Amino acid sequence: MRELENLDPVGEAIFMRLAVLGRQQTQRRRDVLEAGGLQHWQFKVLLMLRRAGPPYTQSPSRLADLLGLTRGALSARLAAIEEAGWIVRESDAGDRRRVHVRLTPAGNETLVRHLGEEERGERALLAALTPAERQVLADLLRKMVLAAEGGEPTSSSC
């Protein structure tokens, strides 16, 4: 007789392993960022500006929305990033009351360097799988994410 009959050992194994991988990847990201003198929240600001596409500019209110921050919290964070030379705040040429936050070449270089380090760590972890296994895993995880988000994935939606 099993101790916990209603416990699905395979399901438990899946979620425990996902949790372990998530913690390890989070720690790797922190280690890479810290080694380069960048904090996670700074990385996120630089990434959001880069994702905006050229000229890598956002309004502070849009940036705050993307990051899930209040305008005041963002303003305090931007000061430190601007001091590091990774962003500049510029007045709008057409309306001096409006401000834009722009990623500088130094900020872009810092972001790209960290993304490269992070990608190397991810590739090393994925090297344990064949390309076919990686695709199967990606498909299965996509299916689970869709289900978690309220979609109803089918076998063909992988």
Chimera marker file (.cmm) of the C-alpha trace (Angstrom):
<marker_set name="trace">
<marker id="1" x="0.000" y="0.000" z="0.000" r="1" g="1" b="0" radius="0.5"/>
<marker id="2" x="1.352" y="3.398" z="-0.983" r="1" g="1" b="0" radius="0.5"/>
<marker id="3" x="1.689" y="6.077" z="1.680" r="1" g="1" b="0" radius="0.5"/>
<marker id="4" x="-0.079" y="8.743" z="-0.401" r="1" g="1" b="0" radius="0.5"/>
<marker id="5" x="-2.329" y="6.881" z="-2.818" r="1" g="1" b="0" radius="0.5"/>
<marker id="6" x="-3.767" y="9.983" z="-4.480" r="1" g="1" b="0" radius="0.5"/>
<marker id="7" x="-0.359" y="11.444" z="-5.278" r="1" g="1" b="0" radius="0.5"/>
<marker id="8" x="0.692" y="11.083" z="-8.911" r="1" g="1" b="0" radius="0.5"/>
<marker id="9" x="4.435" y="10.339" z="-8.731" r="1" g="1" b="0" radius="0.5"/>
<marker id="10" x="5.007" y="11.191" z="-12.392" r="1" g="1" b="0" radius="0.5"/>
<marker id="11" x="3.222" y="14.532" z="-12.062" r="1" g="1" b="0" radius="0.5"/>
<marker id="12" x="5.167" y="15.304" z="-8.893" r="1" g="1" b="0" radius="0.5"/>
<marker id="13" x="8.439" y="14.414" z="-10.627" r="1" g="1" b="0" radius="0.5"/>
<marker id="14" x="7.610" y="16.722" z="-13.547" r="1" g="1" b="0" radius="0.5"/>
<marker id="15" x="6.788" y="19.719" z="-11.382" r="1" g="1" b="0" radius="0.5"/>
<marker id="16" x="9.698" y="19.181" z="-9.002" r="1" g="1" b="0" radius="0.5"/>
<marker id="17" x="12.108" y="19.031" z="-11.938" r="1" g="1" b="0" radius="0.5"/>
<marker id="18" x="10.585" y="22.145" z="-13.518" r="1" g="1" b="0" radius="0.5"/>
<marker id="19" x="10.987" y="23.941" z="-10.182" r="1" g="1" b="0" radius="0.5"/>
<marker id="20" x="14.626" y="22.853" z="-9.866" r="1" g="1" b="0" radius="0.5"/>
<marker id="21" x="15.407" y="23.992" z="-13.415" r="1" g="1" b="0" radius="0.5"/>
<marker id="22" x="13.623" y="27.298" z="-12.827" r="1" g="1" b="0" radius="0.5"/>
<marker id="23" x="15.599" y="27.984" z="-9.646" r="1" g="1" b="0" radius="0.5"/>
<marker id="24" x="18.879" y="27.033" z="-11.316" r="1" g="1" b="0" radius="0.5"/>
<marker id="25" x="18.235" y="29.255" z="-14.337" r="1" g="1" b="0" radius="0.5"/>
<marker id="26" x="17.218" y="32.167" z="-12.100" r="1" g="1" b="0" radius="0.5"/>
<marker id="27" x="20.433" y="31.786" z="-10.110" r="1" g="1" b="0" radius="0.5"/>
<marker id="28" x="22.522" y="31.525" z="-13.295" r="1" g="1" b="0" radius="0.5"/>
<marker id="29" x="20.927" y="34.720" z="-14.587" r="1" g="1" b="0" radius="0.5"/>
<marker id="30" x="21.655" y="36.518" z="-11.318" r="1" g="1" b="0" radius="0.5"/>
<marker id="31" x="25.256" y="35.274" z="-11.337" r="1" g="1" b="0" radius="0.5"/>
<marker id="32" x="25.825" y="36.420" z="-14.924" r="1" g="1" b="0" radius="0.5"/>
<marker id="33" x="24.247" y="39.807" z="-14.256" r="1" g="1" b="0" radius="0.5"/>
<marker id="34" x="26.168" y="40.350" z="-11.027" r="1" g="1" b="0" radius="0.5"/>
<marker id="35" x="29.452" y="39.386" z="-12.702" r="1" g="1" b="0" radius="0.5"/>
<marker id="36" x="28.842" y="42.181" z="-15.195" r="1" g="1" b="0" radius="0.5"/>
<marker id="37" x="27.748" y="44.736" z="-12.614" r="1" g="1" b="0" radius="0.5"/>
<marker id="38" x="24.093" y="44.671" z="-13.661" r="1" g="1" b="0" radius="0.5"/>
<marker id="39" x="21.083" y="44.043" z="-11.466" r="1" g="1" b="0" radius="0.5"/>
<marker id="40" x="18.056" y="42.087" z="-12.681" r="1" g="1" b="0" radius="0.5"/>
<marker id="41" x="15.751" y="45.118" z="-12.652" r="1" g="1" b="0" radius="0.5"/>
<marker id="42" x="18.290" y="47.104" z="-14.688" r="1" g="1" b="0" radius="0.5"/>
<marker id="43" x="18.489" y="44.249" z="-17.177" r="1" g="1" b="0" radius="0.5"/>
<marker id="44" x="14.688" y="44.280" z="-17.511" r="1" g="1" b="0" radius="0.5"/>
<marker id="45" x="14.620" y="48.028" z="-18.267" r="1" g="1" b="0" radius="0.5"/>
<marker id="46" x="17.334" y="47.685" z="-20.912" r="1" g="1" b="0" radius="0.5"/>
<marker id="47" x="15.557" y="44.664" z="-22.410" r="1" g="1" b="0" radius="0.5"/>
<marker id="48" x="12.217" y="46.495" z="-22.649" r="1" g="1" b="0" radius="0.5"/>
<marker id="49" x="13.887" y="49.392" z="-24.442" r="1" g="1" b="0" radius="0.5"/>
<marker id="50" x="15.636" y="47.044" z="-26.867" r="1" g="1" b="0" radius="0.5"/>
<marker id="51" x="12.387" y="45.165" z="-27.556" r="1" g="1" b="0" radius="0.5"/>
<marker id="52" x="10.819" y="48.474" z="-28.619" r="1" g="1" b="0" radius="0.5"/>
<marker id="53" x="12.977" y="48.351" z="-31.750" r="1" g="1" b="0" radius="0.5"/>
<marker id="54" x="15.013" y="51.196" z="-33.224" r="1" g="1" b="0" radius="0.5"/>
<marker id="55" x="15.533" y="53.844" z="-31.961" r="1" g="1" b="0" radius="0.5"/>
<marker id="56" x="15.060" y="51.847" z="-28.700" r="1" g="1" b="0" radius="0.5"/>
<marker id="57" x="12.926" y="54.506" z="-27.055" r="1" g="1" b="0" radius="0.5"/>
<marker id="58" x="9.849" y="54.438" z="-24.824" r="1" g="1" b="0" radius="0.5"/>
<marker id="59" x="7.927" y="56.997" z="-22.835" r="1" g="1" b="0" radius="0.5"/>
<marker id="60" x="8.391" y="56.579" z="-19.083" r="1" g="1" b="0" radius="0.5"/>
<marker id="61" x="4.689" y="55.783" z="-18.656" r="1" g="1" b="0" radius="0.5"/>
<marker id="62" x="4.802" y="53.045" z="-21.305" r="1" g="1" b="0" radius="0.5"/>
<marker id="63" x="8.002" y="51.642" z="-19.820" r="1" g="1" b="0" radius="0.5"/>
<marker id="64" x="6.418" y="51.599" z="-16.342" r="1" g="1" b="0" radius="0.5"/>
<marker id="65" x="3.412" y="49.722" z="-17.732" r="1" g="1" b="0" radius="0.5"/>
<marker id="66" x="5.620" y="47.164" z="-19.486" r="1" g="1" b="0" radius="0.5"/>
<marker id="67" x="7.584" y="46.560" z="-16.290" r="1" g="1" b="0" radius="0.5"/>
<marker id="68" x="4.570" y="46.559" z="-13.971" r="1" g="1" b="0" radius="0.5"/>
<marker id="69" x="5.879" y="49.519" z="-11.965" r="1" g="1" b="0" radius="0.5"/>
<marker id="70" x="4.436" y="52.793" z="-10.772" r="1" g="1" b="0" radius="0.5"/>
<marker id="71" x="5.747" y="55.933" z="-12.479" r="1" g="1" b="0" radius="0.5"/>
<marker id="72" x="7.508" y="56.947" z="-9.249" r="1" g="1" b="0" radius="0.5"/>
<marker id="73" x="9.233" y="53.571" z="-8.828" r="1" g="1" b="0" radius="0.5"/>
<marker id="74" x="10.395" y="53.675" z="-12.436" r="1" g="1" b="0" radius="0.5"/>
<marker id="75" x="11.711" y="57.221" z="-12.115" r="1" g="1" b="0" radius="0.5"/>
<marker id="76" x="13.907" y="56.235" z="-9.179" r="1" g="1" b="0" radius="0.5"/>
<marker id="77" x="15.251" y="53.248" z="-11.108" r="1" g="1" b="0" radius="0.5"/>
<marker id="78" x="15.932" y="55.222" z="-14.257" r="1" g="1" b="0" radius="0.5"/>
<marker id="79" x="18.184" y="57.629" z="-12.375" r="1" g="1" b="0" radius="0.5"/>
<marker id="80" x="20.652" y="54.853" z="-11.511" r="1" g="1" b="0" radius="0.5"/>
<marker id="81" x="20.609" y="53.442" z="-15.040" r="1" g="1" b="0" radius="0.5"/>
<marker id="82" x="21.090" y="56.882" z="-16.543" r="1" g="1" b="0" radius="0.5"/>
<marker id="83" x="24.008" y="57.532" z="-14.179" r="1" g="1" b="0" radius="0.5"/>
<marker id="84" x="25.621" y="54.307" z="-15.463" r="1" g="1" b="0" radius="0.5"/>
<marker id="85" x="25.350" y="55.682" z="-19.011" r="1" g="1" b="0" radius="0.5"/>
<marker id="86" x="23.019" y="52.929" z="-20.251" r="1" g="1" b="0" radius="0.5"/>
<marker id="87" x="20.053" y="55.213" z="-20.987" r="1" g="1" b="0" radius="0.5"/>
<marker id="88" x="19.330" y="58.873" z="-21.548" r="1" g="1" b="0" radius="0.5"/>
<marker id="89" x="16.139" y="60.789" z="-20.876" r="1" g="1" b="0" radius="0.5"/>
<marker id="90" x="15.424" y="63.255" z="-23.644" r="1" g="1" b="0" radius="0.5"/>
<marker id="91" x="12.750" y="65.884" z="-24.099" r="1" g="1" b="0" radius="0.5"/>
<marker id="92" x="10.439" y="65.422" z="-27.069" r="1" g="1" b="0" radius="0.5"/>
<marker id="93" x="11.396" y="67.784" z="-29.887" r="1" g="1" b="0" radius="0.5"/>
<marker id="94" x="7.746" y="68.611" z="-30.563" r="1" g="1" b="0" radius="0.5"/>
<marker id="95" x="6.563" y="68.902" z="-26.959" r="1" g="1" b="0" radius="0.5"/>
<marker id="96" x="9.194" y="69.765" z="-24.338" r="1" g="1" b="0" radius="0.5"/>
<marker id="97" x="6.854" y="68.500" z="-21.564" r="1" g="1" b="0" radius="0.5"/>
<marker id="98" x="7.160" y="64.946" z="-22.883" r="1" g="1" b="0" radius="0.5"/>
<marker id="99" x="10.197" y="62.813" z="-22.102" r="1" g="1" b="0" radius="0.5"/>
<marker id="100" x="11.535" y="59.736" z="-23.838" r="1" g="1" b="0" radius="0.5"/>
<marker id="101" x="13.862" y="57.128" z="-22.393" r="1" g="1" b="0" radius="0.5"/>
<marker id="102" x="16.409" y="55.922" z="-24.944" r="1" g="1" b="0" radius="0.5"/>
<marker id="103" x="18.859" y="53.050" z="-24.786" r="1" g="1" b="0" radius="0.5"/>
<marker id="104" x="22.409" y="54.294" z="-25.360" r="1" g="1" b="0" radius="0.5"/>
<marker id="105" x="25.034" y="52.377" z="-27.343" r="1" g="1" b="0" radius="0.5"/>
<marker id="106" x="26.713" y="51.507" z="-24.012" r="1" g="1" b="0" radius="0.5"/>
<marker id="107" x="23.384" y="50.211" z="-22.662" r="1" g="1" b="0" radius="0.5"/>
<marker id="108" x="22.824" y="48.171" z="-25.789" r="1" g="1" b="0" radius="0.5"/>
<marker id="109" x="26.333" y="46.709" z="-25.570" r="1" g="1" b="0" radius="0.5"/>
<marker id="110" x="25.780" y="45.803" z="-21.911" r="1" g="1" b="0" radius="0.5"/>
<marker id="111" x="22.461" y="44.133" z="-22.713" r="1" g="1" b="0" radius="0.5"/>
<marker id="112" x="23.824" y="42.170" z="-25.688" r="1" g="1" b="0" radius="0.5"/>
<marker id="113" x="26.821" y="40.970" z="-23.658" r="1" g="1" b="0" radius="0.5"/>
<marker id="114" x="24.567" y="39.696" z="-20.882" r="1" g="1" b="0" radius="0.5"/>
<marker id="115" x="22.152" y="38.064" z="-23.302" r="1" g="1" b="0" radius="0.5"/>
<marker id="116" x="25.083" y="36.248" z="-24.900" r="1" g="1" b="0" radius="0.5"/>
<marker id="117" x="26.308" y="34.964" z="-21.530" r="1" g="1" b="0" radius="0.5"/>
<marker id="118" x="22.821" y="33.834" z="-20.618" r="1" g="1" b="0" radius="0.5"/>
<marker id="119" x="22.364" y="32.096" z="-23.968" r="1" g="1" b="0" radius="0.5"/>
<marker id="120" x="25.636" y="30.187" z="-23.489" r="1" g="1" b="0" radius="0.5"/>
<marker id="121" x="24.349" y="28.882" z="-20.149" r="1" g="1" b="0" radius="0.5"/>
<marker id="122" x="21.020" y="27.851" z="-21.676" r="1" g="1" b="0" radius="0.5"/>
<marker id="123" x="22.764" y="26.084" z="-24.565" r="1" g="1" b="0" radius="0.5"/>
<marker id="124" x="24.950" y="24.198" z="-22.101" r="1" g="1" b="0" radius="0.5"/>
<marker id="125" x="21.885" y="22.989" z="-20.222" r="1" g="1" b="0" radius="0.5"/>
<marker id="126" x="20.037" y="22.024" z="-23.407" r="1" g="1" b="0" radius="0.5"/>
<marker id="127" x="23.101" y="20.149" z="-24.672" r="1" g="1" b="0" radius="0.5"/>
<marker id="128" x="21.899" y="17.185" z="-22.590" r="1" g="1" b="0" radius="0.5"/>
<marker id="129" x="19.094" y="16.756" z="-25.168" r="1" g="1" b="0" radius="0.5"/>
<marker id="130" x="19.202" y="15.926" z="-28.856" r="1" g="1" b="0" radius="0.5"/>
<marker id="131" x="17.660" y="18.462" z="-31.241" r="1" g="1" b="0" radius="0.5"/>
<marker id="132" x="14.621" y="16.190" z="-31.623" r="1" g="1" b="0" radius="0.5"/>
<marker id="133" x="14.240" y="15.901" z="-27.838" r="1" g="1" b="0" radius="0.5"/>
<marker id="134" x="14.469" y="19.693" z="-27.469" r="1" g="1" b="0" radius="0.5"/>
<marker id="135" x="11.677" y="20.111" z="-30.013" r="1" g="1" b="0" radius="0.5"/>
<marker id="136" x="9.467" y="17.552" z="-28.255" r="1" g="1" b="0" radius="0.5"/>
<marker id="137" x="10.114" y="19.247" z="-24.904" r="1" g="1" b="0" radius="0.5"/>
<marker id="138" x="9.355" y="22.697" z="-26.355" r="1" g="1" b="0" radius="0.5"/>
<marker id="139" x="6.124" y="21.381" z="-27.870" r="1" g="1" b="0" radius="0.5"/>
<marker id="140" x="4.999" y="19.713" z="-24.654" r="1" g="1" b="0" radius="0.5"/>
<marker id="141" x="5.806" y="22.757" z="-22.530" r="1" g="1" b="0" radius="0.5"/>
<marker id="142" x="3.944" y="24.985" z="-24.989" r="1" g="1" b="0" radius="0.5"/>
<marker id="143" x="0.931" y="22.733" z="-24.637" r="1" g="1" b="0" radius="0.5"/>
<marker id="144" x="1.110" y="22.993" z="-20.845" r="1" g="1" b="0" radius="0.5"/>
<marker id="145" x="1.504" y="26.779" z="-20.951" r="1" g="1" b="0" radius="0.5"/>
<marker id="146" x="-1.548" y="27.090" z="-23.184" r="1" g="1" b="0" radius="0.5"/>
<marker id="147" x="-3.549" y="24.937" z="-20.771" r="1" g="1" b="0" radius="0.5"/>
<marker id="148" x="-2.323" y="26.979" z="-17.792" r="1" g="1" b="0" radius="0.5"/>
<marker id="149" x="-3.336" y="30.197" z="-19.535" r="1" g="1" b="0" radius="0.5"/>
<marker id="150" x="-6.851" y="28.926" z="-20.056" r="1" g="1" b="0" radius="0.5"/>
<marker id="151" x="-6.529" y="27.773" z="-23.634" r="1" g="1" b="0" radius="0.5"/>
<marker id="152" x="-7.561" y="24.328" z="-24.638" r="1" g="1" b="0" radius="0.5"/>
<marker id="153" x="-4.587" y="22.921" z="-26.489" r="1" g="1" b="0" radius="0.5"/>
<marker id="154" x="-5.079" y="19.904" z="-28.641" r="1" g="1" b="0" radius="0.5"/>
<marker id="155" x="-2.492" y="17.420" z="-29.772" r="1" g="1" b="0" radius="0.5"/>
<marker id="156" x="-2.198" y="19.359" z="-33.021" r="1" g="1" b="0" radius="0.5"/>
<marker id="157" x="-1.528" y="22.688" z="-31.271" r="1" g="1" b="0" radius="0.5"/>
<marker id="158" x="2.021" y="21.734" z="-30.273" r="1" g="1" b="0" radius="0.5"/>
<link id1="1" id2="2" r="1" g="1" b="0" radius="0.2"/>
<link id1="2" id2="3" r="1" g="1" b="0" radius="0.2"/>
<link id1="3" id2="4" r="1" g="1" b="0" radius="0.2"/>
<link id1="4" id2="5" r="1" g="1" b="0" radius="0.2"/>
<link id1="5" id2="6" r="1" g="1" b="0" radius="0.2"/>
<link id1="6" id2="7" r="1" g="1" b="0" radius="0.2"/>
<link id1="7" id2="8" r="1" g="1" b="0" radius="0.2"/>
<link id1="8" id2="9" r="1" g="1" b="0" radius="0.2"/>
<link id1="9" id2="10" r="1" g="1" b="0" radius="0.2"/>
<link id1="10" id2="11" r="1" g="1" b="0" radius="0.2"/>
<link id1="11" id2="12" r="1" g="1" b="0" radius="0.2"/>
<link id1="12" id2="13" r="1" g="1" b="0" radius="0.2"/>
<link id1="13" id2="14" r="1" g="1" b="0" radius="0.2"/>
<link id1="14" id2="15" r="1" g="1" b="0" radius="0.2"/>
<link id1="15" id2="16" r="1" g="1" b="0" radius="0.2"/>
<link id1="16" id2="17" r="1" g="1" b="0" radius="0.2"/>
<link id1="17" id2="18" r="1" g="1" b="0" radius="0.2"/>
<link id1="18" id2="19" r="1" g="1" b="0" radius="0.2"/>
<link id1="19" id2="20" r="1" g="1" b="0" radius="0.2"/>
<link id1="20" id2="21" r="1" g="1" b="0" radius="0.2"/>
<link id1="21" id2="22" r="1" g="1" b="0" radius="0.2"/>
<link id1="22" id2="23" r="1" g="1" b="0" radius="0.2"/>
<link id1="23" id2="24" r="1" g="1" b="0" radius="0.2"/>
<link id1="24" id2="25" r="1" g="1" b="0" radius="0.2"/>
<link id1="25" id2="26" r="1" g="1" b="0" radius="0.2"/>
<link id1="26" id2="27" r="1" g="1" b="0" radius="0.2"/>
<link id1="27" id2="28" r="1" g="1" b="0" radius="0.2"/>
<link id1="28" id2="29" r="1" g="1" b="0" radius="0.2"/>
<link id1="29" id2="30" r="1" g="1" b="0" radius="0.2"/>
<link id1="30" id2="31" r="1" g="1" b="0" radius="0.2"/>
<link id1="31" id2="32" r="1" g="1" b="0" radius="0.2"/>
<link id1="32" id2="33" r="1" g="1" b="0" radius="0.2"/>
<link id1="33" id2="34" r="1" g="1" b="0" radius="0.2"/>
<link id1="34" id2="35" r="1" g="1" b="0" radius="0.2"/>
<link id1="35" id2="36" r="1" g="1" b="0" radius="0.2"/>
<link id1="36" id2="37" r="1" g="1" b="0" radius="0.2"/>
<link id1="37" id2="38" r="1" g="1" b="0" radius="0.2"/>
<link id1="38" id2="39" r="1" g="1" b="0" radius="0.2"/>
<link id1="39" id2="40" r="1" g="1" b="0" radius="0.2"/>
<link id1="40" id2="41" r="1" g="1" b="0" radius="0.2"/>
<link id1="41" id2="42" r="1" g="1" b="0" radius="0.2"/>
<link id1="42" id2="43" r="1" g="1" b="0" radius="0.2"/>
<link id1="43" id2="44" r="1" g="1" b="0" radius="0.2"/>
<link id1="44" id2="45" r="1" g="1" b="0" radius="0.2"/>
<link id1="45" id2="46" r="1" g="1" b="0" radius="0.2"/>
<link id1="46" id2="47" r="1" g="1" b="0" radius="0.2"/>
<link id1="47" id2="48" r="1" g="1" b="0" radius="0.2"/>
<link id1="48" id2="49" r="1" g="1" b="0" radius="0.2"/>
<link id1="49" id2="50" r="1" g="1" b="0" radius="0.2"/>
<link id1="50" id2="51" r="1" g="1" b="0" radius="0.2"/>
<link id1="51" id2="52" r="1" g="1" b="0" radius="0.2"/>
<link id1="52" id2="53" r="1" g="1" b="0" radius="0.2"/>
<link id1="53" id2="54" r="1" g="1" b="0" radius="0.2"/>
<link id1="54" id2="55" r="1" g="1" b="0" radius="0.2"/>
<link id1="55" id2="56" r="1" g="1" b="0" radius="0.2"/>
<link id1="56" id2="57" r="1" g="1" b="0" radius="0.2"/>
<link id1="57" id2="58" r="1" g="1" b="0" radius="0.2"/>
<link id1="58" id2="59" r="1" g="1" b="0" radius="0.2"/>
<link id1="59" id2="60" r="1" g="1" b="0" radius="0.2"/>
<link id1="60" id2="61" r="1" g="1" b="0" radius="0.2"/>
<link id1="61" id2="62" r="1" g="1" b="0" radius="0.2"/>
<link id1="62" id2="63" r="1" g="1" b="0" radius="0.2"/>
<link id1="63" id2="64" r="1" g="1" b="0" radius="0.2"/>
<link id1="64" id2="65" r="1" g="1" b="0" radius="0.2"/>
<link id1="65" id2="66" r="1" g="1" b="0" radius="0.2"/>
<link id1="66" id2="67" r="1" g="1" b="0" radius="0.2"/>
<link id1="67" id2="68" r="1" g="1" b="0" radius="0.2"/>
<link id1="68" id2="69" r="1" g="1" b="0" radius="0.2"/>
<link id1="69" id2="70" r="1" g="1" b="0" radius="0.2"/>
<link id1="70" id2="71" r="1" g="1" b="0" radius="0.2"/>
<link id1="71" id2="72" r="1" g="1" b="0" radius="0.2"/>
<link id1="72" id2="73" r="1" g="1" b="0" radius="0.2"/>
<link id1="73" id2="74" r="1" g="1" b="0" radius="0.2"/>
<link id1="74" id2="75" r="1" g="1" b="0" radius="0.2"/>
<link id1="75" id2="76" r="1" g="1" b="0" radius="0.2"/>
<link id1="76" id2="77" r="1" g="1" b="0" radius="0.2"/>
<link id1="77" id2="78" r="1" g="1" b="0" radius="0.2"/>
<link id1="78" id2="79" r="1" g="1" b="0" radius="0.2"/>
<link id1="79" id2="80" r="1" g="1" b="0" radius="0.2"/>
<link id1="80" id2="81" r="1" g="1" b="0" radius="0.2"/>
<link id1="81" id2="82" r="1" g="1" b="0" radius="0.2"/>
<link id1="82" id2="83" r="1" g="1" b="0" radius="0.2"/>
<link id1="83" id2="84" r="1" g="1" b="0" radius="0.2"/>
<link id1="84" id2="85" r="1" g="1" b="0" radius="0.2"/>
<link id1="85" id2="86" r="1" g="1" b="0" radius="0.2"/>
<link id1="86" id2="87" r="1" g="1" b="0" radius="0.2"/>
<link id1="87" id2="88" r="1" g="1" b="0" radius="0.2"/>
<link id1="88" id2="89" r="1" g="1" b="0" radius="0.2"/>
<link id1="89" id2="90" r="1" g="1" b="0" radius="0.2"/>
<link id1="90" id2="91" r="1" g="1" b="0" radius="0.2"/>
<link id1="91" id2="92" r="1" g="1" b="0" radius="0.2"/>
<link id1="92" id2="93" r="1" g="1" b="0" radius="0.2"/>
<link id1="93" id2="94" r="1" g="1" b="0" radius="0.2"/>
<link id1="94" id2="95" r="1" g="1" b="0" radius="0.2"/>
<link id1="95" id2="96" r="1" g="1" b="0" radius="0.2"/>
<link id1="96" id2="97" r="1" g="1" b="0" radius="0.2"/>
<link id1="97" id2="98" r="1" g="1" b="0" radius="0.2"/>
<link id1="98" id2="99" r="1" g="1" b="0" radius="0.2"/>
<link id1="99" id2="100" r="1" g="1" b="0" radius="0.2"/>
<link id1="100" id2="101" r="1" g="1" b="0" radius="0.2"/>
<link id1="101" id2="102" r="1" g="1" b="0" radius="0.2"/>
<link id1="102" id2="103" r="1" g="1" b="0" radius="0.2"/>
<link id1="103" id2="104" r="1" g="1" b="0" radius="0.2"/>
<link id1="104" id2="105" r="1" g="1" b="0" radius="0.2"/>
<link id1="105" id2="106" r="1" g="1" b="0" radius="0.2"/>
<link id1="106" id2="107" r="1" g="1" b="0" radius="0.2"/>
<link id1="107" id2="108" r="1" g="1" b="0" radius="0.2"/>
<link id1="108" id2="109" r="1" g="1" b="0" radius="0.2"/>
<link id1="109" id2="110" r="1" g="1" b="0" radius="0.2"/>
<link id1="110" id2="111" r="1" g="1" b="0" radius="0.2"/>
<link id1="111" id2="112" r="1" g="1" b="0" radius="0.2"/>
<link id1="112" id2="113" r="1" g="1" b="0" radius="0.2"/>
<link id1="113" id2="114" r="1" g="1" b="0" radius="0.2"/>
<link id1="114" id2="115" r="1" g="1" b="0" radius="0.2"/>
<link id1="115" id2="116" r="1" g="1" b="0" radius="0.2"/>
<link id1="116" id2="117" r="1" g="1" b="0" radius="0.2"/>
<link id1="117" id2="118" r="1" g="1" b="0" radius="0.2"/>
<link id1="118" id2="119" r="1" g="1" b="0" radius="0.2"/>
<link id1="119" id2="120" r="1" g="1" b="0" radius="0.2"/>
<link id1="120" id2="121" r="1" g="1" b="0" radius="0.2"/>
<link id1="121" id2="122" r="1" g="1" b="0" radius="0.2"/>
<link id1="122" id2="123" r="1" g="1" b="0" radius="0.2"/>
<link id1="123" id2="124" r="1" g="1" b="0" radius="0.2"/>
<link id1="124" id2="125" r="1" g="1" b="0" radius="0.2"/>
<link id1="125" id2="126" r="1" g="1" b="0" radius="0.2"/>
<link id1="126" id2="127" r="1" g="1" b="0" radius="0.2"/>
<link id1="127" id2="128" r="1" g="1" b="0" radius="0.2"/>
<link id1="128" id2="129" r="1" g="1" b="0" radius="0.2"/>
<link id1="129" id2="130" r="1" g="1" b="0" radius="0.2"/>
<link id1="130" id2="131" r="1" g="1" b="0" radius="0.2"/>
<link id1="131" id2="132" r="1" g="1" b="0" radius="0.2"/>
<link id1="132" id2="133" r="1" g="1" b="0" radius="0.2"/>
<link id1="133" id2="134" r="1" g="1" b="0" radius="0.2"/>
<link id1="134" id2="135" r="1" g="1" b="0" radius="0.2"/>
<link id1="135" id2="136" r="1" g="1" b="0" radius="0.2"/>
<link id1="136" id2="137" r="1" g="1" b="0" radius="0.2"/>
<link id1="137" id2="138" r="1" g="1" b="0" radius="0.2"/>
<link id1="138" id2="139" r="1" g="1" b="0" radius="0.2"/>
<link id1="139" id2="140" r="1" g="1" b="0" radius="0.2"/>
<link id1="140" id2="141" r="1" g="1" b="0" radius="0.2"/>
<link id1="141" id2="142" r="1" g="1" b="0" radius="0.2"/>
<link id1="142" id2="143" r="1" g="1" b="0" radius="0.2"/>
<link id1="143" id2="144" r="1" g="1" b="0" radius="0.2"/>
<link id1="144" id2="145" r="1" g="1" b="0" radius="0.2"/>
<link id1="145" id2="146" r="1" g="1" b="0" radius="0.2"/>
<link id1="146" id2="147" r="1" g="1" b="0" radius="0.2"/>
<link id1="147" id2="148" r="1" g="1" b="0" radius="0.2"/>
<link id1="148" id2="149" r="1" g="1" b="0" radius="0.2"/>
<link id1="149" id2="150" r="1" g="1" b="0" radius="0.2"/>
<link id1="150" id2="151" r="1" g="1" b="0" radius="0.2"/>
<link id1="151" id2="152" r="1" g="1" b="0" radius="0.2"/>
<link id1="152" id2="153" r="1" g="1" b="0" radius="0.2"/>
<link id1="153" id2="154" r="1" g="1" b="0" radius="0.2"/>
<link id1="154" id2="155" r="1" g="1" b="0" radius="0.2"/>
<link id1="155" id2="156" r="1" g="1" b="0" radius="0.2"/>
<link id1="156" id2="157" r="1" g="1" b="0" radius="0.2"/>
<link id1="157" id2="158" r="1" g="1" b="0" radius="0.2"/>
</marker_set>
